[in-house]
């Protein structure tokens, strides 16, 4: 949402937390560790941010790549 000063957007603490969790998962933090560090349930981390983890759905990709 613009704050009226040069068209910049207002950044809320929620936006900063979202960005931090995303970066942590992209850099290899486990969902369990991220949940504890950011005081967010593991279920929320998995549901909202899980797709940012480098190994997201990796076992499914590997299963589909296997030859029968």
VENBELMO-V971083 format. One line per field, one symbol per residue. psi: psi as a letter, one per 20 degrees, with the letter a starting at -180 (. if undefined). A space follows every 50 residues. Layout:
# VENBELMO-V971083
psi = ???
This chain:
# VENBELMO-V971083
psi = pqjjnjjqqpprhggggggggggghhjjqqgggggggjlqqhggggghih iiqhjpjghgghhhiqq.
